[in-house]
Amino acid sequence: MSRRRRWSVGDAMGVVIIVAALVWAFAPGVGWDLLGLRSRLGWPPQRSGEALSSLPDGEAARQLRALTVRDHDVESETPDYDRGEFGQRWADTDHNGCDTRNDILARDLARPTFKDGTRGCVVLSGTLAEPYTGKTIEFRRGEKTSSLVQIDHVVALADAWRSGAWQWEAGRRQEFANDPDNLLAVDGDANEDKSASAADRWLPPNAAFRCDYVKRQISVKSRYGLSVTRSEQDAMAQQLSICPG
């Protein structure tokens, strides 16, 4: 009859070392966190600026570090937001004969069809690979269907206003409101859920698109010289920390 082998002190020490190595490699807030669980779970919470300081160098990280961080005193002095300050809704700022909403629909929809006699300007239908939810939406122009696909300002106009746009001239605000780099055709409900939220208050439900979303927000804010709050900067940095590459 064989005897069950007794554990030695060396065996116990080996197990302890293996467990400690696994904890160091994967446990959030302890070591390397190779699975990115800290960012995914939001636990344990990071100190302000911690995620930003640990980001590897890259264009989005450099742009984020360079953004001005505003304090609450500045926000309290900002005039109230008014959509009218950003000019005509969906103006033809690129002078191609089409308004901006239809320009973005034509860009973002697959197989778009156009109303006869509009010189390819009025989009009637198309298929949207919707980025915020990950769904596929069949767009049909109509009184009850057009609003199912909306054009979102990735950096919301109200967010841009409190981030510095209130100091701009009217022409620059209208340019910003119609900038294709800051516009996406998206699910109407998701757009309304986002409202004017910054990245610390809202990210797309489709986690696979969050990196692109945050990178685009950072790029737009960088190009227009817009500011962020400390909480917004932290949220952007935490998202970048789990982005591939």
ZISUL-V954329 format. One record per backbone hydrogen bond with DSSP energy under -1.0 kcal/mol. NH is the residue of the N-H (numbers start at 0). CO is the residue of the C=O. E is the energy in kcal/mol with one decimal. If there is no record, write none. Layout:
NH:CO:E
NH:CO:E
This chain:
11:7:-2.0
12:8:-2.3
13:9:-2.1
14:10:-2.2
15:11:-2.4
16:12:-2.3
17:13:-2.3
18:14:-2.9
19:15:-2.6
20:16:-2.3
21:17:-2.3
22:18:-2.6
23:19:-2.5
24:20:-2.1
25:21:-2.6
26:22:-2.3
29:26:-1.6
30:26:-1.2
31:23:-2.0
33:24:-3.3
35:32:-2.1
39:35:-2.1
40:36:-3.3
41:37:-1.7
49:46:-2.3
52:48:-2.2
53:49:-1.2
54:51:-1.1
61:57:-2.8
62:58:-2.6
63:59:-2.5
64:60:-2.4
65:61:-1.3
69:227:-2.5
74:70:-1.3
75:71:-2.1
77:74:-1.1
84:81:-2.3
85:82:-2.0
86:83:-1.6
92:90:-1.0
94:91:-1.1
102:98:-1.9
103:99:-2.4
104:100:-2.3
105:101:-2.6
106:102:-1.6
107:103:-2.9
108:104:-2.4
109:126:-3.5
112:124:-2.0
114:121:-2.7
117:114:-1.4
123:112:-3.1
124:112:-1.1
125:138:-1.4
126:109:-2.4
127:136:-3.2
129:127:-1.4
129:134:-1.9
133:129:-1.5
136:127:-2.6
138:125:-2.7
140:123:-3.1
145:141:-2.4
147:144:-1.7
148:145:-1.4
149:185:-2.5
151:183:-3.2
153:181:-2.4
159:155:-2.9
160:156:-2.5
161:157:-2.0
162:158:-1.2
163:160:-1.3
164:159:-2.8
165:160:-1.5
166:163:-1.8
167:164:-1.5
172:168:-1.7
173:169:-2.2
174:170:-2.1
175:171:-2.3
176:172:-2.4
178:175:-1.4
181:178:-2.0
182:179:-1.5
183:151:-1.6
185:149:-3.3
187:147:-2.6
190:186:-2.3
191:187:-2.2
192:188:-2.2
193:189:-2.2
194:190:-2.2
196:193:-2.1
200:197:-1.9
201:197:-1.6
205:131:-2.7
206:204:-1.2
208:205:-2.0
209:206:-1.1
212:208:-2.4
213:209:-2.6
214:210:-2.6
215:211:-2.1
216:212:-2.2
217:213:-2.6
218:214:-2.4
219:215:-2.5
220:216:-2.6
221:217:-2.4
222:218:-2.4
223:219:-2.1
225:220:-2.4
226:162:-2.1
227:67:-2.4
232:228:-2.5
233:229:-2.4
234:230:-2.2
235:231:-2.5
236:232:-2.5
237:233:-2.5
238:234:-1.9
239:235:-2.5
240:236:-1.8
241:238:-1.4
242:239:-1.6
